[in-house]
C-alpha cells in the first residue's frame, strides 16, 4: 500500500491500529507536540513516524482520529485550520451522531467518514471491528487499508452518524452495566452475601442485550419493578454507595406505567419510552 496515514493520537487503541498498518508497510505519522511520554513510548513501539502537525496534515492521505471523545471537535478544528482538502478524515471516536455531523461540517473540503471501533485493541490475538458509514468509495479504501490485519471492517451505509450511533448504543449498555455490576456487588458485599450473588449471576450465559423479546415484558412489569428499584436505591444508600442509577432506572420504568399487564410489541414498548414533544415548546 502506498497510502500515508496520520494518526491523531496514539492512545492504546490508536497505537495498536497504527501498528497493524505499519505491519502492512504503510507509513503512519503522529504528532508528538503536547503529547505525554506515555504516548511517545506507544508510538515508538508501534513504529510510528513523528512529525509536526502541519507536515503531518500535508503528507497524509488519510487522517485517523482516535482520541479522547471530549477532544474530538477540537482535533478536527486543528486539522481544518491546516487545510485538508480532497483527502479523507476518519472520525473514529465514541461521539454522538450530532457531534459527528458537526465535525463533518468543520471539514467541508475533506471527505469525512464516520467510524466506530467495537472491541479491544488489536493485540494478543484480539480482533476489533471498525464500523464505517459515509461515502462508499472512501469507505472501501479504508477497508482495503486494513485487509489482512487483525482489524475487521464493516460498512453500514452512506449516512453519516450510523457508525457513531451503533457505538454509543452498544457502549451505553456495556459501560452502564459494568457500573451496575460494581454497585450491586458492593451492596451484596456490605451485607455479606457477595458469594451468593456471584453464584446466582453465574447461572446466566447470555447478555440481556440480545433478548429483545423481553422488552415488552419489561414494559408490562414496570409498575412492579419501579418500586423495587426505589428500594434498591435505599439499599445502596444504606451501604454508602451511589443510588442515582437506581432512581434513574425507576424513572425510566415509570414511562411504562400505562402499559401495566398489557401485550405490546417491541415497537409499541419503545414508543412508550420516547419523550413526547411539548406543544407549548414548539415554534
Secondary structure, DSSP 4 states (H G I P E B T S, - for coil): ---EEEEE--SHHHHHHHHHHHTTT-EEEE--TT--HHHHHHHHHHTPEE--HHHHHHH-SEEEE-S-GGGHHHHHHHHHHH--TTSEEEE-SS--HHHHHHHHHHTTTSEEEEEEEESS-S-TT---EEEEES-HHHHHHHHHHTTTSS-EEEE--S-TTHHHHHHHHHHHHHHHHHHHHHHHHHHHHHTT-HHHHHHHHTT--S-GGG-GGGHHHHHHHHHHHHHHHHHHHHHHHHTT---HHHHHHHHHHGGGGGGTT----HHHHHHHHSPPPPGGG--
